[in-house]
Amino acid sequence: MRQSIRFVAPITLLVVASTILSAGLAAQVPQQLQPPANEHLLLQVHAKGDQVYTCKADAAQFTWTLKAPDAQLFDENGKPFGKHFAGPSWEANDGSRVTGKAVANAPSPDANSIPWLLVNIVTHEGTGVLSRATTIQRLNTKGGKAPASGCDTSHVGQEVRAPYTADYLFFAPK
């Protein structure tokens, strides 16, 4: 009996801690970034790379405009999963690819980071792990913001890379 208590107690604590952590994460994600109720989490990957910006002129105004993300994706074990690039697109190493369109955003809790997003997937390619995904959340962003200055007449057309990390959560119908 004592051995079974020693075995069950740590497992019970892990389940309770996991539930609390999961509830905490869900509470932190703004309502406008929640996936549809009929979807469940398919997979989560971590991105590390750059947001690439181009200096553009519009009338007398100069602004850094997002050209594309350029990031590597890693699974929960830190192993290469795929890449994230212009489109915006996400491609798994198995060849499956999705392209999305942002439908909602919220400021990152880190004021120096790009916003959190909810993305609807608009196209699928291949039959791999991403083929069932329909919605993506971009959360836990660090960095990636465009420079606050430096875009002027002498820099039109110039690109800058802003390093960033983020978590991408892919959702699919239940």
N, C-alpha and C positions, 0 to 999 in steps of 0.2 A: 504494500500500500504506500509506504513512504517513497519508494522508487517511482511509482506512478505519479505521485504529487510533484516530485522533483522534475519529472519529465513534462507534465501538463502545465505547471505554473509558468515556466518560461515561454511556452508556446502561447498560452493565454495572454501574457503580457505583450508579446509581439503582435498578436492580432489586435488587441486594444490600441497599442501605439500606432499601428498601421492605420486603423480606422480613424483615430484622432488626426493623424497627419493628413490623410486623404480629405477629411472634412475641412481641415484648415486650408488646404490648397484650394478647394472648391469655393470656400468662402472668400478667398482673396481675388478670385477671377471676377471681374465686373460682369454684371448681368448681360450687357450687350455683346459680350464675347462668349457666352455659353453656346455650345452646339445645340442643334435641335434635340428635343426630348426623346425622339425615336432613334438616336444614335448612341453608340458606346465607343469607348476608347479602343482603338485598334492597335496603335503603337505610339511610342514616344522616342524622339531622337534629339540629340544635342548638336547644335551647329556652332562651328568656329570658323570665322573667316572675315570678310570685309563687306561693307556696303560701299558701292562704287558710285561716286557723284561726279557730274560734269558741270562746269561753270557755263551758264547760259545767260544770254542777254535778252530781255524782253522790254522793248521801248528803252527807257533810260534806267531800267532796273536790272541788276545782276544778281543771280541766285544759283546756289549749288542745287542741282536737280538730280534725284536718284536715277542712275542709269540701270543698275542691276545689283543684286546680291551676288557674292562669289564666296561660297562657304562649303566646307566639308561637313558631312553629317556622320554622327557616331551613335551606335546603339547604347543600351544601358550598361554594357560591359566595357565601353570605350573602344569597341572595334569599329572599323570603317563600315558605314552603312550605305553611303551614297553622296550626292552633292545637291546643292541648292544654287540656282542661277537664274538668269533673265527669264522673264515670263510673267510673273514669277513661277518657276518650275522646281520640282523636287524629283530627283531620280535615284532609285534604289540600285544597288549593285546587281540585282537580278534583272535589270533592264526596264522594270516598270517605271512609268513616269506620269506625273500629274502636273497640270498647270492650273493656277487659281486666280481668283479675283477677290481682293479685300472687300468685305461688306461692312465691317465695323472695326473701330479702333478705340483704344483707351491709353492714356498716358502711362508710361512705365512708372512704377513706384520710385525708380532711380531716375531722377530728373536729367541726368546726363546720358540717358539711353533712349533708343528708338522706341516708339509705341508698341504696345501689345496689339495683336490683330486677331480677327476672325476672318477666315478665308474660305470661300466656297470654291470647290474644285469644279472647273468648267470643261476640262478635257483629260482623258486617260489614254495612255499608250502602254501596251504590253499586258501580260497576264500575271505579274508577280504580286508581291506583298502590298503594293500601293493600289492595285486595281479595284479594290472594294472601297477605298477611302472616298468620302464625299465632302468633308469639312476639315479644316486645319486651324489650330490655335497657335499663335506665336506668343510665348510667355517668357518670363524671367530674362528679359533682354538686359544686356550689359554693353554699353558703348553703341557705336554705329551711327551716331548723329553726324549730320553734315557740319563742316566747319562754320563757325559764326561769322567769319570774315575771309578775305582773300580772293573773292570772286569779283573781278573788275575788268575793265577794258583789256588790260594786258594779259588776263588769264582766261578769256573766253575760249571754250573748247578744251581746256585743261581738265584732267581727271584727278581726283583724290580718292584715296581708299581710307575708310574709317573702320578700324577693327571692331568686331562685335562677336558676342555669343548670344545664343537664345535656345530655348527648348521649343520644338515643334511637336504638337500632339495631333495625331491623325485619328479622325473619327469615321465610323462606318455604320450603316443601318444595323439595328439589332437583329 
